[in-house]
Amino acid sequence: MLFTWFMLTGFIFLFAPQNFTSKFQLAFVHVFRWPLSIGGNLVMTAQTQQLLAGAASRSDTQYTNYIANLEETLAQERKKFKKLNELYNTYVWEGTDFALADVITATVDGARSELTISCRKTTGLVKDQFVLGDECIIGTISDVFPQISKARVELVTDPLSRIPVKVGELKSIMKGSGNNSAKIEMVKNKVKVGENVFALKKPGFLDAPMIVGKVSECNRNQKNPSLWDITVVPACNIELLEDVAVIIMNPQK
């Protein structure tokens, strides 16, 4: 009890105006220096422990995130390996190489319809090579940028695209119309909506016909009603593609 009173009195003098109690303040600090230092040490110890615990927690988080990133990278590599394995095991692609690429940007509407892709290797990539997405032809290589490991794909719906195709027994040129669709104009016979459209074999670029789209409309030509205009949509949803494969015929070994 007595000690408590002394402590209370000391605090009163400690916080009193300095011009009155400077001597008392110095005496208090001198007398209670040891208990005050113990309290300060306890506070410092608690703060240090909190900092160490925070550092350990951060280290654990960094390690966990590092492992998660490695696992995701491994999963993506397995996915690419599986895709390549499936392509190589298809009889159509005998003696063919593929360059897998990630889709960076996709423009499917408006004046241009194109993809920008990132390739691990651009060796062997040349203009006009066909590009696969979801097992169908989606376009051709229009530009290669080896210095930055990128390339540009001109989609079959691009207004500049011209690809020889066939629908059933009908063979013609499919022209991109720039609205996520393409046209086969002025054909003699009407074709059914939903019928498959195939890109024709092209020596040095494509060894066998490959599906490129489906018929969405077949209407009479406005200038010549005896002929038909066919509207074609891509065989896959190009906007959803995350990766593609460039077909490299007769690769250099």
RASULCOR-V9340 format. One record per backbone hydrogen bond with DSSP energy under -0.5 kcal/mol. NH is the residue of the N-H (numbers start at 0). CO is the residue of the C=O. E is the energy in kcal/mol with one decimal. If there is no record, write none. Layout:
nh->{NH & NH}
co->{CO & CO}
e->{E & E}
This chain:
nh->{4 & 5 & 6 & 7 & 8 & 9 & 10 & 11 & 12 & 13 & 14 & 15 & 19 & 20 & 21 & 24 & 25 & 26 & 27 & 28 & 29 & 30 & 31 & 32 & 35 & 36 & 37 & 38 & 39 & 40 & 41 & 42 & 43 & 44 & 45 & 46 & 47 & 48 & 49 & 50 & 51 & 52 & 53 & 54 & 55 & 56 & 57 & 58 & 59 & 60 & 61 & 62 & 63 & 64 & 65 & 66 & 67 & 68 & 69 & 70 & 71 & 72 & 73 & 74 & 75 & 76 & 77 & 78 & 79 & 80 & 81 & 82 & 83 & 84 & 85 & 86 & 87 & 88 & 89 & 92 & 93 & 95 & 96 & 98 & 99 & 100 & 101 & 102 & 103 & 103 & 104 & 106 & 109 & 113 & 114 & 115 & 116 & 116 & 117 & 118 & 118 & 119 & 124 & 127 & 128 & 130 & 131 & 132 & 135 & 136 & 137 & 138 & 139 & 140 & 141 & 142 & 144 & 147 & 148 & 149 & 150 & 151 & 152 & 153 & 153 & 154 & 154 & 155 & 157 & 160 & 162 & 164 & 165 & 166 & 169 & 171 & 173 & 173 & 174 & 174 & 175 & 175 & 176 & 177 & 177 & 179 & 181 & 182 & 183 & 186 & 193 & 194 & 196 & 197 & 198 & 199 & 201 & 204 & 205 & 209 & 211 & 212 & 213 & 214 & 215 & 216 & 218 & 220 & 220 & 226 & 227 & 228 & 229 & 230 & 231 & 232 & 234 & 237 & 239 & 240 & 243 & 244 & 245 & 246 & 247 & 247 & 248 & 249 & 250}
co->{0 & 1 & 2 & 3 & 4 & 5 & 6 & 7 & 8 & 9 & 10 & 12 & 16 & 16 & 17 & 20 & 21 & 22 & 23 & 24 & 25 & 26 & 27 & 29 & 31 & 32 & 33 & 34 & 35 & 36 & 37 & 38 & 39 & 40 & 41 & 42 & 43 & 44 & 45 & 46 & 47 & 48 & 49 & 50 & 51 & 52 & 53 & 54 & 55 & 56 & 57 & 58 & 59 & 60 & 61 & 62 & 63 & 64 & 65 & 66 & 67 & 68 & 69 & 70 & 71 & 72 & 73 & 74 & 75 & 76 & 77 & 78 & 79 & 80 & 81 & 82 & 83 & 84 & 86 & 89 & 90 & 92 & 247 & 245 & 97 & 243 & 117 & 241 & 101 & 115 & 115 & 113 & 177 & 106 & 152 & 104 & 114 & 150 & 101 & 116 & 148 & 99 & 121 & 140 & 125 & 138 & 244 & 135 & 132 & 210 & 130 & 130 & 153 & 128 & 151 & 151 & 149 & 144 & 145 & 144 & 116 & 142 & 114 & 139 & 151 & 112 & 152 & 137 & 154 & 157 & 173 & 171 & 197 & 169 & 166 & 164 & 162 & 171 & 172 & 182 & 157 & 160 & 180 & 156 & 180 & 107 & 231 & 174 & 229 & 227 & 214 & 191 & 212 & 165 & 209 & 163 & 205 & 201 & 201 & 198 & 196 & 196 & 232 & 194 & 230 & 230 & 228 & 223 & 226 & 223 & 186 & 218 & 183 & 216 & 181 & 213 & 211 & 235 & 236 & 237 & 100 & 131 & 98 & 129 & 96 & 245 & 246 & 94 & 247}
e->{-2.0 & -2.4 & -2.4 & -2.6 & -2.9 & -2.5 & -2.2 & -1.9 & -2.3 & -2.3 & -1.9 & -0.7 & -1.2 & -1.7 & -1.2 & -2.8 & -1.9 & -1.9 & -2.5 & -2.4 & -2.1 & -2.5 & -2.9 & -0.6 & -2.1 & -2.3 & -2.0 & -2.2 & -2.4 & -2.6 & -2.4 & -2.2 & -2.6 & -2.7 & -2.3 & -2.4 & -2.6 & -2.3 & -2.1 & -2.4 & -2.5 & -2.5 & -2.5 & -2.4 & -2.4 & -2.4 & -2.4 & -2.4 & -2.3 & -2.1 & -2.6 & -2.2 & -2.6 & -2.6 & -2.3 & -2.3 & -2.3 & -2.4 & -2.1 & -2.5 & -2.1 & -2.4 & -2.5 & -2.2 & -2.2 & -2.2 & -2.4 & -2.0 & -2.2 & -2.5 & -2.5 & -2.1 & -2.7 & -2.6 & -2.2 & -2.0 & -2.8 & -1.6 & -1.4 & -1.8 & -1.4 & -2.0 & -2.8 & -1.8 & -0.6 & -2.5 & -2.2 & -2.6 & -0.5 & -3.2 & -1.3 & -3.0 & -0.5 & -1.8 & -2.0 & -2.3 & -0.5 & -2.8 & -2.7 & -0.5 & -2.2 & -0.8 & -2.0 & -3.4 & -1.4 & -2.5 & -3.4 & -2.6 & -0.8 & -2.5 & -2.6 & -1.0 & -2.2 & -2.5 & -2.9 & -1.3 & -3.2 & -1.4 & -0.7 & -1.9 & -2.0 & -2.7 & -2.9 & -3.0 & -0.5 & -2.0 & -0.8 & -2.2 & -1.9 & -2.0 & -2.1 & -3.0 & -2.0 & -2.6 & -2.1 & -2.4 & -3.0 & -0.5 & -0.5 & -3.0 & -0.6 & -1.7 & -2.3 & -3.1 & -0.6 & -0.8 & -2.5 & -3.4 & -2.5 & -2.9 & -2.9 & -1.6 & -2.9 & -2.4 & -3.5 & -2.5 & -2.0 & -2.6 & -3.5 & -1.6 & -3.2 & -1.7 & -2.3 & -2.5 & -3.0 & -1.4 & -2.4 & -0.6 & -2.6 & -2.5 & -2.8 & -3.9 & -3.1 & -2.3 & -3.1 & -2.5 & -1.1 & -1.2 & -1.3 & -1.4 & -2.7 & -2.2 & -2.3 & -2.7 & -3.0 & -0.6 & -0.7 & -0.7 & -0.5}
